[in-house]
């Protein structure tokens, strides 16, 4: 299974280069840092298997370098998230899980107590941040406490998930450049995260998950469509989050890969128009509002 996914991933990336624009054509080629430290549960796409780089690292590195990014570094060492070291990067990508200031089973070094604040400040001052799936299961809100600065920046917090099923991603802003290659209605099997603590005053919702009949069988999804992909302008910086990415197979999917390149292009582009908060306009009233 693992080898077939790698072969498919490579073939899809090569095919995508025919249509994917290079960073150098219209934006500054970024220096990218990818962090995949998991305090507790480690998802398959970020797990090192047989001594080989994880699927997410392989794919992100190919997409970055094939589109002429200046550099790409992948790590599980969260101690690299410091104010000083972040000066060496233009874009940070998280596929993380848990409290990154704590030890983890994957061996990744812990982030300093100042790391979360340093990251948020870096984005606020012009950094570009991309998060996948369990990036929303990172730095959780303490019981009875305030939403963490990281989650306020990200725009939403993981609440739970049910059994995997075929759901449909439906665009609500098809004209946004970060979703230019996602179909208006995109159906596939995934572990669908549900969210809480949406930052409604900040996020620009790009796509909703429509659970359909399959999802409606589970309590988490009975409320109907809710945000699954969004972005925001955060101070002088930009943020893009996709709740997708649980299954290895999705990382080999050309549509998913193109969406990552598009998101990276949008993050590195200049200008902030067209990204105004739109939660109340596009999210059904019966969907989770907090």
DRENRONU-525490 format. One line per 10 residues: number of its first residue (from 1); for each residue x, y, z of N, C-alpha, C. Coordinates in steps of 0.2 Angstrom, whole numbers, padded with zeros to 4 digits. Example, Ala and Ser with C-alpha at 12.3 -4.5 7.8 and 13.67 -1.06 7.14 Angstrom:
! residues 2
1) 0066 -0028 0039 0062 -0022 0039 0066 -0016 0039; 0064 -0011 0035 0068 -0005 0036 0064 0000 0039
This chain:
! residues 290
1) 0004 -0006 0000 0000 0000 0000 0004 0006 0000; 0009 0006 0005 0014 0012 0005 0017 0014 -0001; 0020 0009 -0005 0024 0010 -0011 0019 0012 -0016; 0013 0009 -0017 0009 0011 -0022 0007 0018 -0021; 0006 0021 -0015 0004 0028 -0014 0010 0032 -0016; 0016 0030 -0015 0022 0034 -0016 0022 0035 -0024; 0021 0029 -0028 0021 0030 -0035 0016 0034 -0038; 0010 0033 -0035 0004 0037 -0037 0006 0045 -0036; 0008 0046 -0030 0010 0053 -0028 0015 0056 -0033; 0020 0052 -0034 0025 0055 -0039 0022 0056 -0046
11) 0019 0052 -0048 0016 0052 -0055 0011 0058 -0055; 0007 0059 -0050 0002 0065 -0050 0006 0071 -0050; 0011 0072 -0046 0015 0078 -0045 0018 0080 -0052; 0021 0075 -0055 0024 0076 -0062 0019 0079 -0067; 0013 0076 -0067 0007 0078 -0071 0005 0085 -0069; 0005 0087 -0063 0003 0093 -0061 0007 0099 -0063; 0014 0097 -0064 0018 0103 -0066 0017 0106 -0073; 0013 0102 -0077 0011 0105 -0083 0007 0111 -0082; 0003 0111 -0077 -0002 0117 -0076 -0001 0121 -0070; 0004 0119 -0066 0005 0123 -0060 0010 0128 -0061
21) 0008 0134 -0059 0013 0140 -0060 0018 0139 -0055; 0024 0142 -0056 0030 0142 -0052 0029 0148 -0047; 0032 0147 -0041 0032 0153 -0036 0035 0159 -0040; 0040 0158 -0043 0045 0163 -0046 0041 0167 -0051; 0035 0165 -0054 0032 0168 -0059 0028 0175 -0057; 0025 0174 -0051 0021 0180 -0049 0022 0181 -0041; 0026 0177 -0037 0027 0179 -0030 0034 0177 -0028; 0036 0180 -0023 0042 0178 -0020 0043 0171 -0018; 0048 0167 -0021 0049 0160 -0019 0050 0160 -0012; 0046 0156 -0008 0046 0156 -0001 0051 0151 0002
31) 0054 0152 0008 0057 0148 0012 0052 0144 0017; 0052 0138 0016 0046 0134 0020 0049 0130 0025; 0045 0130 0031 0046 0126 0036 0040 0122 0038; 0041 0115 0038 0035 0110 0039 0036 0107 0045; 0032 0108 0050 0032 0104 0057 0027 0099 0057; 0029 0093 0059 0024 0087 0060 0024 0084 0067; 0026 0088 0072 0027 0085 0079 0020 0083 0081; 0019 0077 0084 0012 0075 0087 0014 0073 0094; 0010 0076 0099 0011 0075 0106 0008 0068 0108; 0002 0067 0105 -0001 0060 0106 -0002 0056 0100
41) -0008 0056 0097 -0009 0052 0091 -0006 0055 0085; -0002 0051 0082 0002 0053 0076 -0002 0050 0070; -0004 0054 0066 -0008 0052 0060 -0003 0049 0055; -0006 0044 0051 -0002 0041 0046 0002 0045 0041; -0001 0050 0038 0003 0054 0033 0009 0058 0036; 0010 0058 0043 0016 0061 0045 0020 0056 0049; 0018 0050 0049 0022 0045 0052 0028 0042 0048; 0034 0042 0051 0039 0039 0047 0039 0032 0047; 0039 0029 0041 0038 0022 0040 0044 0019 0036; 0047 0013 0039 0053 0010 0036 0059 0015 0035
51) 0059 0020 0040 0065 0024 0039 0064 0029 0033; 0058 0029 0030 0057 0034 0024 0053 0040 0027; 0054 0046 0023 0050 0052 0025 0043 0050 0025; 0039 0054 0029 0032 0053 0029 0029 0055 0022; 0023 0053 0020 0019 0054 0014 0018 0062 0013; 0016 0065 0019 0015 0072 0019 0022 0076 0017; 0027 0074 0020 0033 0077 0019 0036 0076 0011; 0035 0070 0009 0037 0069 0002 0033 0073 -0003; 0027 0073 -0002 0022 0077 -0006 0024 0085 -0006; 0024 0087 0000 0025 0094 0001 0031 0097 -0002
61) 0037 0093 -0001 0043 0094 -0003 0043 0095 -0011; 0040 0089 -0014 0040 0089 -0021 0036 0095 -0024; 0030 0097 -0021 0026 0102 -0023 0030 0109 -0022; 0033 0110 -0017 0037 0116 -0015 0043 0117 -0020; 0047 0112 -0021 0053 0113 -0025 0052 0113 -0032; 0047 0109 -0034 0045 0109 -0041 0042 0115 -0043; 0039 0119 -0039 0036 0125 -0040 0041 0131 -0038; 0047 0129 -0037 0053 0134 -0037 0053 0138 -0030; 0050 0135 -0025 0051 0138 -0018 0059 0138 -0017; 0061 0143 -0013 0068 0144 -0012 0071 0138 -0008
71) 0067 0136 -0003 0070 0130 0001 0064 0127 0005; 0065 0121 0007 0060 0117 0011 0063 0113 0016; 0061 0114 0023 0064 0110 0028 0058 0107 0032; 0058 0100 0033 0053 0096 0036 0056 0094 0043; 0052 0094 0048 0055 0093 0055 0050 0091 0060; 0051 0087 0065 0047 0086 0071 0050 0090 0077; 0055 0094 0076 0058 0098 0081 0054 0104 0082; 0050 0104 0087 0046 0111 0088 0050 0116 0091; 0056 0114 0094 0060 0119 0097 0063 0124 0092; 0062 0123 0085 0064 0128 0080 0059 0133 0079
81) 0053 0133 0083 0048 0138 0082 0050 0144 0088; 0054 0148 0086 0057 0154 0090 0056 0160 0086; 0056 0166 0089 0056 0172 0086 0062 0173 0081; 0068 0171 0084 0074 0171 0080 0074 0167 0074; 0072 0160 0075 0073 0156 0069 0068 0157 0064; 0062 0159 0066 0056 0161 0061 0058 0166 0056; 0063 0170 0058 0066 0175 0053 0069 0172 0047; 0070 0165 0047 0073 0162 0041 0068 0159 0037; 0062 0160 0038 0056 0157 0034 0051 0162 0032; 0048 0161 0027 0042 0165 0024 0035 0161 0025
91) 0036 0155 0025 0029 0151 0026 0031 0145 0031; 0026 0144 0036 0026 0138 0040 0020 0134 0039; 0021 0128 0039 0016 0123 0038 0015 0118 0044; 0009 0117 0047 0008 0113 0052 0004 0107 0050; 0006 0101 0052 0002 0095 0052 0004 0092 0059; 0001 0095 0064 0004 0094 0071 -0002 0091 0075; -0001 0090 0082 -0006 0087 0086 -0004 0088 0093; -0008 0091 0097 -0007 0091 0104 -0004 0098 0107; -0001 0097 0113 0003 0103 0116 0010 0102 0114; 0012 0106 0110 0019 0105 0107 0024 0107 0111
101) 0023 0110 0117 0028 0111 0122 0029 0105 0127; 0026 0099 0125 0027 0093 0129 0031 0088 0125; 0034 0083 0128 0037 0078 0125 0032 0074 0120; 0034 0070 0115 0030 0067 0111 0033 0060 0109; 0028 0055 0108 0031 0049 0106 0035 0048 0100; 0034 0053 0095 0037 0053 0089 0044 0056 0089; 0046 0058 0096 0053 0060 0097 0055 0067 0095; 0050 0071 0093 0051 0078 0091 0052 0082 0098; 0057 0086 0097 0059 0090 0103 0053 0095 0104; 0052 0097 0111 0047 0101 0113 0048 0109 0111
111) 0043 0112 0110 0043 0119 0109 0044 0123 0115; 0047 0128 0115 0048 0132 0122 0041 0135 0124; 0041 0137 0130 0034 0140 0132 0033 0147 0128; 0038 0150 0125 0036 0156 0122 0035 0154 0114; 0035 0148 0112 0035 0146 0105 0028 0148 0102; 0023 0147 0106 0016 0148 0103 0015 0156 0102; 0017 0160 0107 0017 0167 0106 0022 0170 0100; 0028 0167 0100 0032 0169 0094 0029 0167 0088; 0026 0161 0087 0023 0160 0080 0017 0164 0079; 0013 0166 0083 0007 0170 0082 0010 0177 0080
121) 0015 0180 0084 0017 0186 0083 0021 0186 0076; 0024 0181 0074 0027 0181 0067 0022 0181 0062; 0017 0178 0062 0011 0178 0057 0008 0185 0057; 0007 0188 0063 0004 0195 0064 0009 0200 0060; 0015 0199 0060 0020 0203 0057 0021 0202 0050; 0018 0197 0047 0019 0196 0040 0020 0189 0038; 0021 0184 0042 0022 0177 0041 0016 0174 0037; 0017 0169 0034 0012 0165 0030 0011 0158 0034; 0005 0156 0036 0004 0150 0039 -0001 0146 0036; 0001 0139 0035 -0004 0134 0032 -0005 0128 0037
131) -0011 0126 0038 -0012 0121 0043 -0016 0115 0040; -0015 0109 0041 -0019 0104 0039 -0022 0100 0045; -0028 0097 0044 -0031 0092 0048 -0030 0094 0056; -0025 0090 0059 -0025 0090 0066 -0021 0096 0068; -0019 0101 0064 -0016 0107 0066 -0022 0111 0070; -0028 0109 0069 -0034 0111 0073 -0034 0108 0080; -0030 0102 0081 -0030 0098 0087 -0024 0100 0090; -0022 0106 0090 -0015 0108 0093 -0017 0114 0097; -0013 0114 0103 -0014 0120 0108 -0021 0121 0110; -0025 0116 0112 -0032 0116 0114 -0033 0121 0119
141) -0040 0124 0119 -0042 0128 0124 -0042 0124 0131; -0039 0127 0136 -0040 0124 0142 -0047 0124 0145; -0049 0119 0149 -0056 0118 0152 -0057 0125 0155; -0063 0128 0153 -0065 0134 0157 -0061 0140 0155; -0056 0139 0151 -0052 0145 0149 -0053 0148 0143; -0049 0153 0141 -0049 0157 0135 -0046 0152 0129; -0049 0154 0123 -0046 0151 0117 -0039 0153 0116; -0035 0148 0115 -0028 0149 0115 -0026 0154 0109; -0021 0158 0109 -0019 0163 0104 -0018 0159 0097; -0015 0153 0098 -0014 0149 0092 -0020 0148 0088
151) -0025 0145 0092 -0032 0144 0089 -0036 0150 0086; -0035 0155 0090 -0038 0161 0087 -0035 0163 0080; -0028 0162 0080 -0025 0164 0073 -0028 0159 0068; -0028 0152 0070 -0030 0147 0065 -0037 0148 0063; -0041 0150 0067 -0048 0151 0066 -0053 0146 0068; -0051 0140 0071 -0056 0135 0073 -0052 0130 0077; -0056 0126 0081 -0053 0121 0085 -0057 0114 0084; -0053 0109 0084 -0055 0102 0083 -0060 0100 0089; -0066 0098 0087 -0070 0096 0092 -0071 0088 0093; -0071 0085 0087 -0071 0077 0087 -0072 0075 0080
161) -0073 0068 0079 -0074 0065 0073 -0078 0059 0074; -0082 0057 0068 -0085 0051 0068 -0082 0046 0064; -0085 0040 0062 -0082 0035 0057 -0081 0039 0051; -0076 0036 0047 -0075 0039 0040 -0081 0037 0036; -0082 0042 0031 -0087 0041 0026 -0086 0046 0020; -0090 0045 0015 -0090 0049 0009 -0094 0055 0010; -0090 0061 0011 -0094 0067 0012 -0092 0072 0006; -0095 0077 0005 -0094 0082 -0001 -0092 0089 0002; -0086 0090 -0001 -0084 0097 0000 -0087 0102 -0005; -0090 0107 -0003 -0094 0112 -0007 -0091 0119 -0007
171) -0089 0121 -0012 -0086 0128 -0012 -0091 0133 -0011; -0090 0138 -0007 -0094 0144 -0006 -0091 0150 -0009; -0085 0150 -0010 -0081 0156 -0014 -0077 0153 -0019; -0080 0150 -0025 -0076 0147 -0030 -0071 0152 -0034; -0072 0158 -0033 -0068 0163 -0036 -0062 0165 -0032; -0061 0162 -0026 -0055 0163 -0022 -0049 0159 -0025; -0043 0162 -0026 -0038 0159 -0030 -0035 0153 -0026; -0036 0152 -0019 -0034 0146 -0016 -0038 0140 -0017; -0044 0141 -0020 -0048 0135 -0022 -0049 0134 -0029; -0045 0137 -0033 -0046 0138 -0040 -0047 0131 -0044
181) -0043 0126 -0041 -0043 0119 -0044 -0047 0114 -0040; -0051 0116 -0035 -0056 0112 -0032 -0063 0112 -0035; -0066 0106 -0037 -0072 0106 -0040 -0078 0110 -0036; -0083 0112 -0038 -0088 0115 -0034 -0091 0110 -0030; -0091 0104 -0031 -0094 0099 -0027 -0089 0093 -0028; -0085 0091 -0022 -0080 0086 -0022 -0081 0081 -0017; -0083 0075 -0019 -0085 0070 -0015 -0079 0064 -0014; -0078 0063 -0008 -0073 0057 -0007 -0073 0055 0001; -0070 0049 0002 -0070 0047 0009 -0064 0050 0013; -0066 0052 0019 -0061 0055 0023 -0063 0054 0031
191) -0059 0056 0035 -0061 0056 0042 -0062 0064 0043; -0068 0065 0044 -0071 0072 0044 -0071 0075 0051; -0066 0080 0052 -0066 0084 0058 -0072 0088 0059; -0075 0089 0065 -0080 0094 0067 -0076 0099 0071; -0078 0105 0071 -0075 0110 0074 -0079 0114 0079; -0076 0118 0084 -0079 0123 0088 -0074 0129 0089; -0077 0134 0092 -0073 0140 0093 -0071 0143 0087; -0075 0143 0082 -0074 0147 0076 -0072 0154 0077; -0067 0157 0074 -0066 0164 0075 -0070 0168 0069; -0076 0169 0070 -0081 0171 0065 -0079 0178 0063
201) -0076 0182 0067 -0074 0189 0066 -0067 0189 0061; -0065 0183 0060 -0058 0183 0056 -0058 0179 0050; -0061 0173 0050 -0061 0168 0045 -0065 0170 0039; -0062 0168 0033 -0066 0169 0027 -0067 0162 0024; -0073 0159 0025 -0074 0152 0023 -0074 0151 0016; -0070 0146 0014 -0069 0144 0007 -0074 0138 0005; -0075 0133 0009 -0078 0127 0007 -0082 0125 0014; -0087 0121 0013 -0091 0118 0018 -0091 0111 0017; -0091 0107 0022 -0092 0100 0022 -0100 0098 0022; -0102 0095 0017 -0109 0093 0017 -0109 0085 0019
211) -0111 0083 0025 -0110 0076 0027 -0115 0072 0023; -0120 0074 0021 -0125 0070 0017 -0128 0065 0022; -0131 0060 0018 -0135 0055 0022 -0130 0050 0026; -0124 0049 0024 -0119 0045 0027 -0117 0048 0034; -0116 0055 0033 -0114 0058 0039 -0119 0059 0044; -0125 0060 0042 -0131 0062 0046 -0132 0056 0051; -0130 0050 0050 -0131 0045 0054 -0127 0046 0061; -0122 0050 0061 -0118 0052 0067 -0120 0058 0070; -0120 0058 0077 -0123 0064 0080 -0119 0071 0078; -0112 0070 0077 -0108 0076 0076 -0110 0079 0070
221) -0113 0076 0065 -0114 0079 0058 -0121 0080 0057; -0126 0079 0061 -0133 0080 0060 -0135 0087 0059; -0130 0092 0061 -0132 0099 0060 -0131 0102 0053; -0128 0097 0049 -0128 0099 0042 -0121 0102 0040; -0121 0106 0034 -0114 0108 0032 -0111 0113 0036; -0104 0113 0037 -0101 0117 0041 -0094 0119 0038; -0090 0124 0040 -0084 0125 0037 -0079 0120 0037; -0075 0118 0032 -0070 0113 0032 -0063 0116 0029; -0064 0121 0025 -0058 0125 0022 -0059 0132 0023; -0054 0136 0026 -0055 0143 0027 -0048 0147 0026
231) -0048 0153 0026 -0042 0157 0026 -0044 0163 0030; -0038 0167 0031 -0039 0174 0035 -0033 0178 0034; -0034 0184 0034 -0029 0189 0035 -0028 0191 0042; -0022 0190 0045 -0021 0190 0052 -0015 0195 0053; -0017 0201 0055 -0012 0207 0055 -0010 0208 0048; -0003 0208 0047 0000 0209 0041 0001 0202 0038; 0000 0196 0041 0001 0190 0038 -0006 0187 0035; -0005 0180 0033 -0011 0177 0030 -0011 0170 0033; -0017 0167 0034 -0018 0160 0036 -0022 0156 0032; -0020 0150 0030 -0025 0145 0027 -0025 0139 0031
241) -0031 0136 0031 -0032 0130 0035 -0037 0125 0031; -0035 0119 0030 -0039 0114 0027 -0040 0108 0032; -0046 0106 0034 -0047 0101 0038 -0046 0094 0035; -0044 0094 0029 -0043 0088 0025 -0036 0085 0027; -0035 0079 0025 -0028 0076 0025 -0027 0070 0030; -0032 0067 0032 -0031 0061 0037 -0029 0055 0033; -0031 0054 0027 -0030 0048 0024 -0024 0048 0019; -0019 0043 0019 -0013 0044 0015 -0015 0045 0007; -0021 0041 0005 -0023 0042 -0002 -0024 0049 -0004; -0027 0053 0000 -0029 0060 -0002 -0022 0064 -0003
251) -0017 0062 0000 -0011 0066 -0002 -0008 0064 -0009; -0010 0059 -0011 -0008 0057 -0018 -0013 0059 -0023; -0019 0063 -0021 -0024 0065 -0026 -0022 0071 -0029; -0022 0072 -0036 -0020 0078 -0039 -0024 0084 -0037; -0031 0083 -0036 -0035 0089 -0034 -0032 0092 -0027; -0031 0087 -0023 -0029 0090 -0016 -0022 0093 -0017; -0017 0090 -0021 -0011 0093 -0022 -0011 0100 -0025; -0016 0101 -0030 -0016 0107 -0034 -0019 0112 -0029; -0023 0110 -0024 -0026 0115 -0019 -0021 0117 -0015; -0016 0113 -0013 -0010 0115 -0009 -0006 0120 -0012
261) -0005 0119 -0019 -0001 0124 -0023 -0004 0130 -0023; -0011 0130 -0025 -0015 0136 -0025 -0015 0140 -0018; -0016 0136 -0013 -0016 0140 -0006 -0009 0143 -0005; -0003 0140 -0007 0003 0143 -0006 0004 0149 -0010; 0002 0149 -0016 0002 0155 -0021 -0002 0160 -0018; -0008 0159 -0015 -0012 0164 -0012 -0008 0167 -0006; -0006 0163 -0002 -0002 0165 0004 0003 0170 0003; 0007 0168 -0002 0013 0172 -0004 0012 0178 -0008; 0006 0179 -0011 0004 0184 -0015 0003 0190 -0011; 0003 0196 -0014 0002 0202 -0010 -0005 0204 -0011
271) -0007 0208 -0006 -0014 0211 -0006 -0019 0206 -0002; -0024 0209 0001 -0028 0206 0005 -0036 0206 0004; -0037 0210 -0002 -0044 0210 -0004 -0048 0204 -0005; -0054 0203 -0004 -0058 0197 -0006 -0057 0192 -0001; -0055 0193 0005 -0054 0189 0011 -0057 0191 0017; -0062 0195 0016 -0066 0198 0022 -0070 0192 0025; -0071 0193 0032 -0075 0188 0036 -0082 0187 0033; -0084 0180 0032 -0090 0179 0028 -0094 0174 0032; -0092 0172 0038 -0095 0166 0041 -0103 0167 0041; -0105 0172 0044 -0112 0173 0044 -0116 0173 0038
281) -0113 0174 0032 -0116 0175 0026 -0116 0168 0022; -0111 0164 0024 -0111 0157 0020 -0112 0151 0024; -0112 0151 0030 -0113 0145 0034 -0120 0145 0036; -0124 0139 0035 -0131 0138 0037 -0132 0140 0044; -0137 0142 0046 -0139 0144 0053 -0139 0138 0058; -0141 0132 0055 -0141 0126 0059 -0134 0123 0060; -0129 0125 0057 -0122 0123 0058 -0120 0126 0064; -0115 0122 0067 -0111 0125 0073 -0109 0132 0073; -0111 0136 0077 -0109 0143 0077 -0104 0146 0081; -0101 0141 0085 -0096 0143 0090 -0090 0138 0089
